[in-house]
Amino acid sequence: MRGWMVLGVVLWTAVASAGPRDDPARTLVPRIDLEGVALATALNRLSLRTGVALQADWPGLAEAGVTPESPVRLRAQSLPLGQALGLLLASLEGRPAVAWSVEGPAIRIVPAPREPTTQATQPAPRPEMRLRVLPMPARPEAPPAPRPIVRGYDFQATPLAEVVEFFRATTDVNFFVNWRALEAIGIDRSTPITLQVQDVRPAQAMDLVLEQLNPGQPLRQRVFWVLEQGVVTISSGEALDQQTRTVVLDVGDLLIVAPNRPGPTLRIDSAGKGRGPGDIVELDGREEDEPSVAQRRTALEQTLVDSILDATGPEIWRPIGKGTIRLVGGRLIIEQTRLGFKLLEPVLGR
């Protein structure tokens, strides 16, 4: 077994120093903290974080005493995937002979062969080998490790909690999930999410994920996400529709009314007394009952308010909801809850 540990260090050094740039074992793993989770769950989370397919030879691993439910632990940040897998497998109880091998774009978890071979296989390191496997040279001015580039989202009956973890790892944004509020409407950490999309922004992907939760339910029984001060909060409409806050928007440039000053009416006369063909004649004509500037501005203000109310529906405005809206001196004053401002995003801009 000790010979395997030395071979693992040599192989990992070879991969890290001379492996191809597209080697899946060199894919960086963002921050991850696993404690006492099942091996199958840990491999699934690593696959979601890195986009690398991780396959396990469960029949072969069973002969080594390893099952999908075997508990493992891993706490790491910005490590190559191969190195993270080595630490993960080292945490298996009894330290069975388990290794990983690169097979094309995927990595396979297999029982370690009985005799050393030249196959590029990474066994689980012993704790005393960690300092050799994880050299951390001082780089005072080294740039931060880049986060994984997400080109698509592929969730297949993935628990909601793991989906949120994936967004947290790939966006570098703090997430807060109000699980108590979600459980009140029948949603918990294990609620499955299935989604396959490509080339969409994280905000769009999050919208698509939450649309699967309680579709067709009343507004306050649905799930929403809001971004406030760099933190994404996921909660129910009921929980977000509590306290109100006021926002003042300057809309004076939308309410400019130009005075309508009619000039003389002109026509070209064909011929007349004392006039030749084609002469321009001024007529002192004016339109009747033209609205004043004040009347036109009032109508424009009402149109602006009505368009906002129509875009969101009456549920969030008094007397049904808690919100109010009014115009004062070219300023739009909106008092609304977090839910109300979420529904106003398409109108006011996200």
Secondary structure by P-SEA (a helix, b strand, c coil): caaaaaaaaaaaaaaaccccccccccccccbbbbccccaaaaaaaaaaaccbbbbbaaaaaaaacccccbbbbbbbccccaaaaaaaaaaaccccccccccccccbbbbbcccccccccccccccccccccccccccccccccccccccccbbbbccccaaaaaaaaaaaccbbbbbaaaaaaaacccccbbbbbbbccccaaaaaaaaaaaccccccccccccccccccbbbbbcccccccbbbbbbbbcccccccccccccbbbbbbccccccccbbbbbbbccccccccaaaaaaaaaaaaaaaaaaacccccccccccbbbbbcccbbbbbbcaaaaaaacccccc
